Amino acid sequence: MSPAVLRIGAGIALIRLIVFAVGLYLLGFGDSRQIVGYFMLILNSVVELSLASALTGRRPAGQLLTAVFIVATSILLGYGWTRLRNRVASQ
């Protein structure tokens, strides 16, 4: 894997993990912030939450396993982004 893939994937992962953490934090409130936190979690990590739930067999899924999936899918996104950027640059 090239350094560009890891750098872009790490950047995407960092942003998504921050959104995930803020969403979890906001779920702890009993007012409208809880709704915002819920939507942040769903829009950011619905695939990862589903995978983690399927593997553990419990809902909600484990936070650590979901975070690992977020990092893994972010690196895949970084790989795709780098390939697309290199393809466009070579044309």
Legacy VTK file of the C-alpha trace (Angstrom):
# vtk DataFile Version 3.0
C-alpha trace
ASCII
DATASET POLYDATA
POINTS 91 float
0.000 0.000 0.000
1.322 3.398 -0.903
1.904 6.129 1.674
-0.748 8.284 -0.018
-3.391 5.603 0.563
-2.506 5.319 4.228
-2.373 9.093 4.682
-5.747 9.697 3.033
-7.302 6.671 4.752
-6.006 7.834 8.130
-7.429 11.311 7.540
-10.832 9.923 6.608
-10.721 7.562 9.598
-9.840 10.377 11.988
-12.727 12.529 10.824
-15.184 9.615 10.947
-14.008 8.517 14.415
-14.482 12.055 15.720
-18.017 12.134 14.306
-18.652 8.689 15.842
-17.399 9.802 19.274
-19.410 13.030 19.219
-22.513 11.078 18.173
-22.047 8.655 21.080
-21.549 11.577 23.459
-24.728 13.298 22.275
-26.771 10.121 22.773
-26.283 10.568 26.527
-28.582 13.592 26.648
-32.350 13.422 26.962
-33.189 16.371 24.743
-32.794 17.344 21.091
-29.032 16.719 21.247
-29.832 13.017 21.419
-31.571 13.230 18.043
-28.555 14.979 16.508
-26.258 12.298 17.966
-28.431 9.521 16.565
-28.362 10.998 13.065
-24.602 11.541 13.283
-24.134 7.855 14.094
-26.490 6.603 11.424
-25.236 8.846 8.624
-21.583 8.239 9.487
-21.415 4.549 10.265
-24.549 2.596 9.386
-22.566 -0.091 7.521
-20.018 -0.505 10.298
-22.709 -0.615 13.011
-24.547 -3.304 11.053
-21.409 -5.399 10.566
-20.476 -5.159 14.231
-24.018 -6.092 15.306
-24.043 -9.075 12.965
-20.701 -10.335 14.264
-21.458 -9.880 17.961
-25.124 -10.810 17.801
-26.165 -7.945 20.048
-27.641 -4.529 19.588
-26.166 -2.023 19.957
-22.867 -3.253 18.640
-19.645 -2.846 20.554
-18.094 0.587 20.237
-14.548 -0.704 19.816
-15.462 -3.169 17.064
-17.432 -0.470 15.259
-14.434 1.880 15.486
-12.183 -0.828 14.017
-14.591 -1.244 11.115
-14.669 2.540 10.604
-10.868 2.591 10.319
-10.859 -0.386 7.925
-13.520 1.034 5.626
-11.842 4.456 5.723
-8.592 2.943 4.485
-10.554 1.280 1.679
-12.094 4.678 0.863
-8.600 6.177 0.870
-7.447 3.479 -1.538
-10.345 4.189 -3.890
-9.837 7.926 -3.664
-6.112 7.623 -4.415
-6.718 5.360 -7.410
-9.331 7.732 -8.782
-7.084 10.750 -8.245
-4.150 9.020 -9.955
-6.314 7.931 -12.862
-7.603 11.471 -13.400
-4.095 12.933 -13.070
-2.684 10.539 -15.686
-5.232 11.510 -18.325
LINES 1 92
91 0 1 2 3 4 5 6 7 8 9 10 11 12 13 14 15 16 17 18 19 20 21 22 23 24 25 26 27 28 29 30 31 32 33 34 35 36 37 38 39 40 41 42 43 44 45 46 47 48 49 50 51 52 53 54 55 56 57 58 59 60 61 62 63 64 65 66 67 68 69 70 71 72 73 74 75 76 77 78 79 80 81 82 83 84 85 86 87 88 89 90
